[in-house]
Amino acid sequence: MPKTSTQDVYIKAFCNESWTRRFGTAIETKSLTLLWSIIVSIFAIGGLVGAFLVTPSVKYLGRKGTLLFNNGFAILAALLMSLSETAASFEMLIVGRFIIGVSGGIALSALPMYLGEISQKHIRGSLGQVTSIFICVGVFVGQVLGLPEILGKESSWPLLFGLNAVPAVMQLVVLPFLPESPQYLLFEKNDVTRAKKEYTSRKQLVLHEEA
């Protein structure tokens, strides 16, 4: 997810402009600092909320269903943040940051669980590292795209936030073709038939690869 640190000057100017349009006077320095602090920190609060939502989500929606549903949070957040400048609403930016935090909190818990339960033992350890690796890749890509020479400009910072929707859309397209967790089907849904089917198809895939 693109970070706000590179574009803080532009976003503060946007908050000041939005405030001036609404109230007819420039925002005080202390109030602007407080508003900026809320914009930055609300992401972490959303992440905490998302972490608490994981347990009921994976129980009732399943691991795969939770990840699919979670993409809706990411897309909604991207729309709110990218359209906040057009709507002259810093509240949309705050809400968007909170929602993308919720999405991140859910993904960081549900994704390792899902990967661990659908993977074979000989690759389970490697897949367990995928989440951490792609977090680092995502931070790196966000920092690069946030450079002033690319999207870190006054005219394009909303687009930078809107890019959060890209991986969410990609996951919505790909994830339906992946299997559901056999553990979830067996222990949560008591669906022995589907659990056996998912487990058997997974073993057959491994045997085919080894052959």
HUWOSUL-V665812 format. One record per residue. N is the residue number from 1. PHI is phi in degrees with one decimal (* if undefined). D_LAST is the distance of its C-alpha to the last C-alpha in Angstrom with 2 decimals. Layout:
BEGIN
n = (N N)
phi = (PHI PHI)
d_last = (D_LAST D_LAST)
END
This chain:
BEGIN
n = (1 2 3 4 5 6 7 8 9 10 11 12 13 14 15 16 17 18 19 20 21 22 23 24 25 26 27 28 29 30 31 32 33 34 35 36 37 38 39 40 41 42 43 44 45 46 47 48 49 50 51 52 53 54 55 56 57 58 59 60 61 62 63 64 65 66 67 68 69 70 71 72 73 74 75 76 77 78 79 80 81 82 83 84 85 86 87 88 89 90 91 92 93 94 95 96 97 98 99 100 101 102 103 104 105 106 107 108 109 110 111 112 113 114 115 116 117 118 119 120 121 122 123 124 125 126 127 128 129 130 131 132 133 134 135 136 137 138 139 140 141 142 143 144 145 146 147 148 149 150 151 152 153 154 155 156 157 158 159 160 161 162 163 164 165 166 167 168 169 170 171 172 173 174 175 176 177 178 179 180 181 182 183 184 185 186 187 188 189 190 191 192 193 194 195 196 197 198 199 200 201 202 203 204 205 206 207 208 209 210 211)
phi = (* -59.7 -87.9 -92.7 -61.0 -71.6 -105.4 -61.5 -63.6 -68.6 -71.4 -63.6 -64.2 -63.4 -62.5 -64.5 -66.0 -63.3 -63.5 -63.9 -61.1 -81.0 -111.4 77.4 -147.1 -69.2 -73.1 -68.2 -59.6 -64.0 -67.4 -65.6 -63.5 -64.4 -62.9 -64.0 -62.8 -65.2 -59.5 -73.9 -81.1 -64.0 -62.5 -66.8 -64.2 -61.8 -61.9 -65.1 -61.9 -60.7 -63.2 -72.8 -80.7 -63.3 -56.9 -67.0 -67.1 -69.7 -76.9 -96.5 -101.5 87.1 -64.8 -66.2 -63.0 -63.1 -65.6 -65.0 -63.9 -64.2 -62.1 -62.5 -61.1 -64.1 -67.8 -61.6 -62.7 -61.8 -64.7 -61.7 -69.5 -72.9 -97.1 -63.1 -68.4 -61.1 -83.9 53.0 -131.8 -71.6 -63.4 -63.2 -66.6 -64.6 -63.5 -62.4 -63.9 -65.2 -66.2 -68.2 -66.8 -59.0 -60.6 -64.9 -63.5 -67.6 -63.4 -65.5 -99.0 -75.8 -66.0 -60.4 -62.6 -64.8 -62.7 -66.6 -85.8 -101.1 -94.2 -80.3 -60.0 -74.2 -121.7 -62.4 -64.4 -65.4 -65.6 -64.0 -88.8 -59.9 -58.9 -63.6 -63.0 -75.2 -62.7 -62.4 -62.9 -63.3 -62.8 -62.5 -62.8 -62.3 -67.5 -66.2 -65.0 -82.3 -64.8 -56.9 -75.4 -114.9 -115.8 -83.4 -118.4 -61.1 -85.2 -125.6 -63.0 -62.5 -64.0 -60.2 -69.5 -66.2 -66.6 -58.6 -75.0 -62.1 -64.2 -66.1 -65.2 -60.7 -68.2 -62.0 -78.6 -88.1 -59.4 -58.4 -87.4 -92.9 -74.6 -83.4 -67.3 -60.4 -62.1 -64.9 -62.4 -80.3 -88.3 -96.6 -99.1 55.2 -99.8 -64.8 -62.2 -66.9 -62.8 -64.2 -63.2 -65.4 -67.5 -65.8 -64.1 -68.3 -66.6 -63.9 -64.3 -65.7 -62.8 -64.9 -67.1 -69.2 -69.2)
d_last = (40.03 42.85 45.45 49.17 50.48 50.57 52.33 54.73 57.81 56.95 56.01 59.20 61.17 59.54 60.51 64.03 64.34 63.11 65.55 68.40 67.81 67.85 70.70 72.69 72.54 70.15 68.17 69.48 67.60 66.98 65.71 63.40 62.00 61.47 59.80 57.50 56.63 55.73 53.49 51.60 51.42 50.72 47.06 46.69 48.60 46.27 43.28 44.93 45.53 41.93 40.73 42.99 41.72 38.08 38.47 40.07 37.88 34.50 36.05 37.43 35.28 31.97 29.98 28.74 32.16 33.97 32.12 32.81 36.44 36.80 36.25 39.57 41.32 39.97 41.00 44.39 45.02 44.19 46.62 49.35 49.14 48.91 51.82 54.00 55.88 56.56 57.88 59.78 58.48 57.40 56.75 53.78 52.38 52.91 51.35 48.40 47.84 48.02 45.52 42.98 43.48 42.71 39.54 38.51 39.34 37.24 34.21 34.35 34.11 32.02 29.23 28.15 28.40 26.20 23.49 23.54 23.31 20.42 18.18 15.85 17.54 15.68 16.84 20.00 22.27 21.32 21.78 25.05 26.37 25.70 28.99 31.10 29.64 30.30 33.74 34.60 33.29 35.33 38.44 38.12 37.74 40.66 42.84 42.14 42.87 45.96 47.50 50.83 49.53 46.85 47.47 49.65 52.82 55.49 54.57 50.81 50.21 49.80 46.93 45.29 45.39 44.21 40.92 39.84 39.03 36.37 33.48 34.64 34.44 30.98 29.79 31.57 29.64 26.11 26.30 26.88 23.35 21.88 21.69 24.63 24.57 23.88 26.50 29.05 28.52 28.88 31.64 33.62 33.32 32.81 30.43 28.23 26.73 25.57 24.43 22.20 20.89 20.10 18.53 16.38 15.22 14.41 12.29 10.44 9.92 8.60 6.09 5.12 5.44 3.80 0.00)
END
